[in-house]
Amino acid sequence: MQVEKVKYIIWSADLKRAVKFYQDVFGAEIGRQNEVMADLTVCGSTIGIHSGGEGKRTWTGMAFQVADLFEGSRQIKAAGGTVTKEPEDTPEEEAHLVMCMDTENNEIMLTRKRG
């Protein structure tokens, strides 16, 4: 089998709001969009957002590696998302993880490259 593309699907209660969130925070580009779905590209990866979601908190396993977790956390909140675990530096190590939810209550993570 020859794989043509890997696509990650999430659900939204409000498709337009979800697309705007991923554009504003992650610079997502719309590849295709209609009334019920949108394909977004972020850093070469495809995220498919489908309408019809119930808005319930849903674990996705999706993570975005970013250079600055503190700035990323601020941008998530500014775009209407929620941060459920703020980045936290410790004496042993700089912060390496932020737990978040997008506007549709899909749980996502921000991570940073560890030395």
N, C-alpha and C positions, 0 to 999 in steps of 0.2 A: 504494500500500500504506500502510495506517495501522499504525504500530508501537504496540503496546499496552504493552510493557515491554521493557527491556533487562536481560538476566540473564546473569551470568557463572558458568560451571560449573567446579568443581574436584572432584577425587577424594579420597577418604579410605580408608585401611585400617581406621580405627576411627571410625565416624560420630559416636558419642556424644562421643568425645574431641575431634573436630574442632569440633562444635557448641559445646561448652563453651569451647574456646579462643576462638572468635570472639565468644561472649557475654562472656567475662571481659575480653578485651583491647579489643574495639571496641564493646561494648554492643549486639551484634546481637540483633534480635528475631526469634523464630521465627514465620514466616508459615504454614508447613505442614511437617509432619514425619511420616515413617513409618519402617519398618524399613530402608529402602534409600536414602532421600534426605531432605534438609531444605532448605527455602527460608528464607534469613535476609535480613533487611533491615538495612542499615547506612547511615545518613545518606541515606535515600531510594533507595539502590541495592540490587539483589537479587543475592545470592550463592547459587547452588545447590550444595549439597555432596552428592555421590553416593558411596555405598559401592562397594566393589569395587576400590578403588585398591590399588596394589602398594606404596605407601610409598616409592617411588623419588623422588629429587630431581627436581622438575618446575618449569620456569620458567612463571609464570603471566602476568606483565606487570601484575599487580594492584598498585595503590599506594593508600595511605591517607594523606591529608594531615592532619598533626597539628600542634599548636602547639609541643610540646616533644619533640624527637627523643630526648633523653637519658632522659626519663621513659617515653616510648614504648618505647624499647629495654629498659628495666628491666621493663616490663609484659609484653613479648613473652617474655622469659626466665622471669619468674615464672609465666607460664601454660603453660610447657612447650615454648615455641618456641625457636628458635635464632637468634642474631644472627651473621651471617657477615661483616658490615662495620659496625663501630660508628660512631656519629656522631662527627665530628671537626671541631672548629673550626680554622680556619687564620688567620694574620694578615690575609689578604685577605678572608675571608668566614666567616660563621657556618656551622655544619654544615647541610646541606640534604638529606641522604639517609642512610637506614639500610637495609641489605640484610638480610633475615630469611627464616626458614623457619617455617611453622606446624608443628603437631604431626605433620602428615602428610607433611612434606618438600616442601610447595608453597612455592616462592619468592615472597615478597611484598616490597614496599618500604614504608617510611615516608618521607614527604617533608614538608618545611615550605614554607610560602609564602615565596617569595623577593621581596625588596624591589624 
